[in-house]
Amino acid sequence: MSQQPDMQPPGPPGGDVHRDLTGTAFPLGDWGEPAERLDELYRWVESHALRTAEWYLSDRVGKRRSARILRIGTAAGVIAGAALPLLDLTGVAEGTAGWGYLSLLLGAACLACDRYFGLTSGWMRDVATAQAVQRRLQALQFDWASESVREVLGPTEGTASEAAERCLGVLRRFSEDVTELVRAETADWMVEFRSGPAPLALQSVGVMPARAESHHPSGRFPLPPGTRPNMPRQRPPEAR
């Protein structure tokens, strides 16, 4: 950890982006040089995050293109379905009312296909997940730079083993956050797939709160909702 590694490794970080998001082998090495070993682990974690974000950004391309085509078909069908009967009614284009109803049917079919296959909601989830991963990666890069600067300026507290353990904790928490983002997106996809058409809204990806420990300053368990705390009774004033 003697120097800050590059922001992005040379070449494509993930290789073939069309592969599934499978994990890679944990890099094994000699801990005789802890600084070099930590830099290697950082590059491994960073490349995995970049590969994950690139996979989601690549996956959304086909979904977004198909969703736009279906949306255009829906809009065209609705406009034609509303205009053709009016033209037939005014006598401008007689006999076109039937084609208008057919256009409405085709527009509804396009919208149903988009909802059933989850194309619009799918590429929105892909973008949200990729942005969330990139946001976590930026936080990791600044945290790692802070640890590097602390090592260069000299440790103010703790030993070298404690500093190495702290760096490993940063990498581990980041890896767990990225894994949780992928798991949440997969869970949303499974829920949408089982329930059929899903609303065009983000469910949990991108708005997942940061990892937090449940801590109560008072040392007591939280009260269930809808209940009021029992206040201590006051003694009545003594008669004089």
C-alpha positions as CSV (number, residue, x, y, z in Angstrom):
1,M,0.0,0.0,0.0
2,S,3.0,2.2,-0.5
3,Q,1.4,4.0,-3.5
4,Q,-2.0,4.5,-4.8
5,P,-2.8,2.1,-7.6
6,D,-4.3,3.2,-10.9
7,M,-7.9,4.0,-11.1
8,Q,-8.5,1.4,-13.8
9,P,-6.3,-1.5,-14.9
10,P,-5.1,-1.5,-18.5
11,G,-7.3,-3.2,-21.0
12,P,-10.8,-4.4,-20.5
13,P,-11.4,-5.1,-16.8
14,G,-13.8,-7.9,-17.2
15,G,-12.7,-9.6,-20.5
16,D,-15.8,-11.0,-22.1
17,V,-18.7,-8.9,-20.7
18,H,-21.2,-11.4,-22.1
19,R,-20.2,-14.0,-19.5
20,D,-22.2,-14.4,-16.3
21,L,-21.1,-12.6,-13.1
22,T,-19.1,-15.5,-11.7
23,G,-16.5,-15.0,-9.1
24,T,-12.8,-15.3,-9.7
25,A,-10.3,-17.2,-7.6
26,F,-8.9,-15.3,-4.6
27,P,-5.4,-14.3,-5.4
28,L,-2.9,-16.2,-3.3
29,G,0.6,-14.8,-2.6
30,D,3.3,-14.3,-0.1
31,W,2.6,-12.0,2.8
32,G,6.3,-11.4,3.4
33,E,5.7,-8.0,1.7
34,P,2.3,-6.8,3.1
35,A,2.2,-3.6,1.1
36,E,2.6,-5.3,-2.2
37,R,0.1,-8.0,-1.2
38,L,-2.5,-5.3,-0.2
39,D,-2.0,-3.5,-3.5
40,E,-2.6,-6.8,-5.3
41,L,-5.8,-7.5,-3.4
42,Y,-7.0,-3.9,-4.1
43,R,-6.5,-4.4,-7.8
44,W,-8.4,-7.7,-7.6
45,V,-11.3,-6.1,-5.8
46,E,-11.4,-3.1,-8.1
47,S,-11.3,-5.2,-11.3
48,H,-14.2,-7.2,-10.0
49,A,-16.3,-4.1,-9.4
50,L,-15.4,-2.6,-12.8
51,R,-16.4,-5.9,-14.4
52,T,-19.7,-6.0,-12.6
53,A,-20.5,-2.4,-13.6
54,E,-19.5,-3.1,-17.2
55,W,-21.7,-6.2,-17.3
56,Y,-24.8,-4.3,-16.2
57,L,-24.1,-1.4,-18.7
58,S,-23.6,-3.9,-21.5
59,D,-26.8,-5.9,-20.5
60,R,-28.9,-2.8,-20.7
61,V,-28.1,-1.9,-24.3
62,G,-30.3,-4.6,-25.9
63,K,-33.1,-4.1,-23.4
64,R,-33.2,-0.4,-23.9
65,R,-33.2,-0.7,-27.7
66,S,-36.0,-3.2,-27.6
67,A,-38.0,-1.2,-25.1
68,R,-37.7,1.9,-27.3
69,I,-39.0,0.1,-30.3
70,L,-42.0,-1.2,-28.4
71,R,-42.7,2.2,-26.9
72,I,-42.6,3.8,-30.3
73,G,-45.0,1.1,-31.5
74,T,-47.3,1.8,-28.6
75,A,-47.3,5.5,-29.3
76,A,-47.9,5.0,-33.0
77,G,-50.7,2.6,-32.4
78,V,-52.5,4.9,-30.0
79,I,-52.1,7.9,-32.3
80,A,-53.3,6.0,-35.3
81,G,-56.1,4.3,-33.4
82,A,-57.4,7.7,-32.3
83,A,-56.9,9.5,-35.6
84,L,-58.2,7.0,-38.1
85,P,-61.8,6.8,-36.6
86,L,-61.9,10.6,-36.6
87,L,-60.9,10.7,-40.2
88,D,-63.6,8.2,-41.0
89,L,-66.1,10.1,-39.0
90,T,-65.4,13.4,-40.8
91,G,-65.4,11.7,-44.2
92,V,-61.8,12.6,-45.0
93,A,-60.8,8.9,-45.2
94,E,-63.8,6.6,-45.3
95,G,-63.5,3.0,-44.2
96,T,-60.4,3.6,-42.0
97,A,-62.2,3.1,-38.6
98,G,-61.4,-0.7,-38.7
99,W,-57.7,0.0,-39.2
100,G,-57.8,2.4,-36.2
101,Y,-59.1,-0.4,-34.0
102,L,-56.4,-2.7,-35.3
103,S,-53.8,0.0,-34.6
104,L,-55.0,0.3,-31.0
105,L,-54.7,-3.5,-30.7
106,L,-51.2,-3.5,-32.0
107,G,-50.2,-0.6,-29.6
108,A,-51.7,-2.5,-26.7
109,A,-49.7,-5.6,-27.8
110,C,-46.5,-3.7,-27.8
111,L,-47.1,-2.3,-24.4
112,A,-48.0,-5.7,-23.1
113,C,-44.8,-7.2,-24.5
114,D,-42.7,-4.5,-22.8
115,R,-44.4,-5.2,-19.5
116,Y,-44.4,-9.0,-19.8
117,F,-40.7,-9.3,-20.7
118,G,-39.7,-6.5,-18.3
119,L,-37.6,-4.7,-20.9
120,T,-38.0,-1.1,-19.6
121,S,-37.8,-2.1,-16.0
122,G,-34.8,-4.4,-16.8
123,W,-32.6,-1.7,-18.3
124,M,-33.6,0.7,-15.6
125,R,-32.4,-1.8,-13.0
126,D,-29.2,-2.4,-14.9
127,V,-28.4,1.4,-14.9
128,A,-29.3,1.8,-11.2
129,T,-27.1,-1.2,-10.2
130,A,-24.1,0.0,-12.3
131,Q,-24.4,3.5,-10.8
132,A,-24.5,2.0,-7.3
133,V,-21.4,-0.1,-7.9
134,Q,-19.6,2.9,-9.3
135,R,-20.6,5.0,-6.3
136,R,-19.3,2.3,-3.9
137,L,-16.1,2.1,-6.0
138,Q,-15.5,5.8,-5.7
139,A,-15.9,5.6,-2.0
140,L,-13.4,2.7,-1.9
141,Q,-10.8,4.6,-3.9
142,F,-10.9,7.6,-1.6
143,D,-10.8,5.4,1.5
144,W,-7.8,3.6,0.0
145,A,-6.1,6.9,-0.8
146,S,-6.6,8.0,2.8
147,E,-5.0,4.8,4.1
148,S,-2.1,5.3,1.7
149,V,-1.5,8.8,2.8
150,R,-1.7,7.7,6.5
151,E,1.0,5.2,5.8
152,V,3.2,7.6,4.0
153,L,2.9,10.3,6.8
154,G,3.5,7.6,9.4
155,P,1.1,5.7,11.6
156,T,-0.2,7.9,14.4
157,E,-1.9,5.0,16.3
158,G,-1.7,1.2,16.3
159,T,0.8,-1.2,14.9
160,A,1.5,-2.3,11.3
161,S,-0.6,-5.4,11.8
162,E,-3.5,-3.3,12.9
163,A,-3.1,-1.1,9.8
164,A,-3.1,-4.1,7.5
165,E,-6.1,-5.5,9.2
166,R,-7.9,-2.2,8.8
167,C,-7.1,-2.2,5.1
168,L,-8.4,-5.7,4.7
169,G,-11.6,-4.7,6.5
170,V,-12.1,-1.9,4.0
171,L,-11.7,-4.3,1.1
172,R,-14.0,-6.9,2.7
173,R,-16.8,-4.4,3.4
174,F,-16.6,-3.2,-0.2
175,S,-16.8,-6.7,-1.6
176,E,-19.8,-7.5,0.6
177,D,-21.5,-4.2,-0.6
178,V,-21.1,-5.1,-4.2
179,T,-22.3,-8.6,-3.7
180,E,-25.3,-7.3,-1.9
181,L,-26.1,-5.0,-4.8
182,V,-26.0,-7.9,-7.2
183,R,-28.1,-10.0,-4.9
184,A,-30.7,-7.3,-4.5
185,E,-31.0,-6.8,-8.3
186,T,-31.3,-10.5,-8.8
187,A,-34.0,-10.7,-6.2
188,D,-35.9,-7.9,-7.9
189,W,-35.7,-9.7,-11.2
190,M,-37.0,-12.9,-9.6
191,V,-39.9,-11.1,-8.0
192,E,-40.8,-9.4,-11.3
193,F,-40.4,-12.7,-13.2
194,R,-42.7,-14.6,-10.9
195,S,-45.4,-11.8,-10.5
196,G,-45.6,-11.1,-14.3
197,P,-45.9,-7.5,-15.4
198,A,-44.1,-5.2,-13.1
199,P,-44.6,-1.4,-12.6
200,L,-41.9,0.8,-14.2
201,A,-40.3,1.7,-10.9
202,L,-37.0,0.9,-9.2
203,Q,-37.6,-1.4,-6.3
204,S,-34.6,-1.7,-4.1
205,V,-31.5,-1.2,-6.3
206,G,-29.8,2.1,-6.0
207,V,-31.7,3.1,-2.9
208,M,-30.3,0.4,-0.6
209,P,-29.0,2.1,2.6
210,A,-25.5,1.8,3.7
211,R,-24.4,-0.9,6.0
212,A,-25.2,0.2,9.5
213,E,-25.0,-1.4,12.9
214,S,-28.1,-1.4,15.0
215,H,-27.2,0.8,17.9
216,H,-29.4,2.3,20.6
217,P,-27.7,4.9,22.8
218,S,-29.9,4.2,25.7
219,G,-29.0,0.5,25.7
220,R,-32.7,-0.5,25.6
221,F,-34.7,-2.3,23.0
222,P,-36.8,-0.1,20.7
223,L,-40.5,0.0,21.4
224,P,-42.9,-1.5,18.9
225,P,-44.8,0.9,16.6
226,G,-47.9,2.5,18.0
227,T,-46.9,2.2,21.7
228,R,-46.0,5.0,24.1
229,P,-43.2,4.8,26.6
230,N,-44.2,4.5,30.2
231,M,-43.3,7.7,32.0
232,P,-42.4,7.5,35.7
233,R,-45.1,8.5,38.0
234,Q,-44.7,11.6,40.1
235,R,-45.4,11.6,43.8
236,P,-48.2,14.0,44.8
237,P,-47.2,17.0,46.7
238,E,-47.1,16.5,50.4
239,A,-49.7,18.4,52.5
240,R,-48.3,21.1,54.7
